[in-house]
Amino acid sequence: MNIAGLLKTAPIPRSVATKVVKAKQRKTWSDGDYGRIGTTLQIVGERLVESMDVHAGRTLLDVAGGNGNASLAAARRYCKVTSTDFVPMLLEQGRHRAATDGLDMQIREADAEALPFDDASYDYVVSTFGVMFAPRQQRAAGELERVCRPGGRIGLASWTPDGFVGQYFQLLCDYVPLPPGMRMPSRWGTEAFIERQFAGARQITHTRCQYNFRYRSASHWRHVFTTFCGMTRYVLNKLDDQTADALRNDMLTLVQRHNRSTDGTMVVAADYLQSVIEL
């Protein structure tokens, strides 16, 4: 029997494949310094938390919260906040930001698909551009619902497929496809997906919002994203020099298609879906 041949052709168990994907994701988001980009998105966390009508003294869990935009917004409103992510570097940045602002906030490393919290343990659960990157989307949605108490609220901010960032995701995937079995993160930015995942909710309110990317120029934006965004760096590192240059050119073309600035700077409106789910 040709054991070597069997080993080459045997399918990889789904659990093993998922662990491999997660390990790559953790390494990818740890590369560069995504916090440099994440902090510019603070206004999204403020809008989301305010739209949820959070009350002081209530408990709030931020899932895949990066360096804490939504966590800080909730802590400023005197919620009892637990900020989570699976990238230690980003959690440390969130801890530092909270300490600098004099805010009380718990920090905990956690996987969005297996949250280490009891059922119905939080009044509010939020995620801004975070949980949407979980490989097993249905499981991640189930975890958000599991840890939120009945009568509580889940708040999500997710890039739309047809907006600037959704198109950027697609551009990266055109060069380096997603791993087998993974779906586009921007599915979370559609009303149909959210309503399907949270079909038992009492009410779901969707608001299509925009975040404006403001940079000194298109080239400045490209420099920031190729230097600090681990996802971009991962794709570029997979390409030969000529193909990587083609991607860099396509990045500028994408900005030029959306840029509304006429003074040489970059102002690009990126659509995202804000969803407040009442359980």
N, C-alpha and C positions, 0 to 999 in steps of 0.2 A: 504494500500500500504506500502511495506517495504522500507521506504526511506533510511534507513541505508544500506540495501543491494544494492540499486541503486547507492549510493555514492561509495560503494566499487568496483563496477563493471564498472562504467562509465569511458570511456576513458579520459585521461588527454589531454586537448587541446594542439596542437603542440606549440603554442606560450608560454604557461605556461611551458611545458616541456623544451623548449629551454632556458627560463629564469632560470630554475632550474639548467640545465647543465652549463650555463654561471656562475652562482653564485658559483657552485662547482669548476669550472675551476679557477675563480679568487682566491678562497680560497686556492686551491691546489698550484697555482704558487706563492702565498704569503707565503706558508709554507717553512720552511728551509731558504735558502738564495741562490736562483738560480743564482744571480749575481756572486757568487763565481765561478760558472761553465761558465756562459755567457762570462765573460771577457776573458777566455781562447780561445774563438772562434773569437777573434778580426780579425784575418787574413782573415776569410771568408768575413766579411764586406768590408775589404780593396780590396780583389779580385773582389767582385761583383761591387762595385762602380767604380773601375778602368775599368772593362770590359764594363761598360755602357758609357764610354767616357764622363763623366759629365763635364760641363763647369762652371767655376767660375761665380757667380752672378745669376745662375739659381735656381729655387725653387725645393726642394726635400722633399718628405714626406716619413718617415719611419713608416711602419704599423706593429703593434705588435712588436715593436723594442726592447723590454726588456730594458736593461740598456745601450742601445745606440751604439752597435758596428758599424752598417752601418751609423747611424747618425753622429758619430764622424769621420768616414772615409770621409763622404761627407763634413762635416764642415772643415776638414783639407784641402779640395780642394776648400774652399771658396764658397760653395753653401749656399743658404739661407734655412736652415734645420728646419723642424718641426718633432720632435721625439714623437711618440705616443705609448701608451700601455694601457691596462686596469688594470694594477697592479701598484698602486701608489708607492709602495716601490721600484720597478724597475725603475720607472721614476725618483725618487729622486736620485737613484744611478747614472743614466745617467746625471742628472743635475750637480751632484758633479764631475763626470768625466770631463764634458765639462768645468766647472769652473776651475778645476785643470790644464787643458791643455790650458786655456785661449781662449776657442772656443765659438763663438756666436751660440747659438742653442735654438730654442723655444721648450718647453716641454708642451705636452697636453695629458690629459687622453682621450682615445677614444676606441670605440668598432670597431673591424675590419669589422664587418658586417653592421655597420651603422656609417660611418665616418662623422663627423660633419663639412664637408667642401663642398664648392660649386663644381658643375660640372667643369671639365677641369681647375682646379685651380693650378695644379702642373706640372712642366716640367718633373720631374722624380718621380716615386713611387717605393719604395723598401721594401723588407721584407726578413730577414734571419732567417729561422727556427722559424717563428712567425705566419704568417697568416695561415700556414698549420694546425694549431691547432684549427682554427675556426670551430664550429660545423656545420654550413651551408656553405659548401664549395663553391657552385655555387654563393651564395649571396656574399660571401667575395671576390671572383674573380671579380664579377660584380662591387663591390665597388672600387677595385683597378683601374679598367678600367674607371669607371665614373669620378674619381677625376683627372685622368691624361689627359692632354690636347692632342688633335689630333696632331700627329707628335712627341709626347713625348715617353718616354721609361719606361717600368716596368721591374724591376730586381728582381729575386727571387732566393733564395738558399733554397733547400728542401732536406731533407734526403731521400734516395732511399729505396724502400721496401726490396731490397735484400742485402743492405749493413749492416754494424755492427749495426748502430742505428736503422735501420728498423727492424732488427732481435730482437733488444732489446725491441722495441715497441711491437712486436708480443709476446715476452716472457712475458711481463707484462700483455698483454691481455689474455694470456693463463691462468693466475691466476685470473685476475679480468677483465671480458669482458667490452668492451665499452658500454655506455648507448645505449638503443634502438634508432635506427635511425642515429646514428653517424657512420661515415666512418673512416677508418684508415688515420691518417694525412699523412702518407708516400705516399698516392696516388699523392700528389703534386710533388713527386720525380720521376714521369714518364712523358716522352715526350707526350704520348697520352693524359694524363689528361690535361696538360697545353695547348696543341693545341686545345683540345675540349673546354676549358673554354675561350680561347682567339682566337676563330675561325676567327674573323674579323680583326686580326692584319695584318699589311703589311708584317712583317717578324718576325720570332722567331728563335733565335739562342740558341741552347742547348750545354752545355759543361759538361761532367761528370767529377767531381772533387773529390779530397780526402782531408779530414782533418785528421791529425794524433793525436789521443789521446795519450798523453805522461804522464805517472804516474810512481811513484816509484815502484809500483807492481800492480798486479791484485787486491790484497786486498786493496791497497790504493785507487784505482779507485772505488771499491765497497764502501769503507768508505765515499768517497766524495759524491757519488750519493745517498747513503742511508741517508746521513746527510743533504745535501743541496738541492737535487732535489725534489721538491714538488710532482712531478708525481710518483717517486719511493716511497716516503714516504706515499703517498695516498694509493697505492696498498698494501704496507706492513701493514698499519694500518687496512686494511680490512681483513687480514688473521689471523688465530690462530697461536700460536707460532711455532708449528711444520711445518705448511705450509710456514710460513714466512722464516724459516730456509732453507726449500727446495728451495725457490726462491733465497735466498742469495747464495746457492751452485750453482744454475743454472747460476747466474750472473758470477761466477768465471769460470764455464765451457764455457760460451759464449766467455769470454776473451781469455781463453786458445786456443780456436778454431781459433782465429784471430790474436793472438799475434805473431809478427815477431821478437821480442826481444829475445836474447839468454843469457842475463846477469842478469836475474831476474827482470828487470824492465818491464814496459808495453809500447809497441808501437803498436797501433792498427789503421790501416787505415780505415776510415769510408767514404763510398761513399756518395756524394750528387750531386744533379742536379742543375746546375746554368743555369738559363733561362733569356735571355734578349729579351723582347717583344717590338717591335716597332709598335706604333699605327698609 
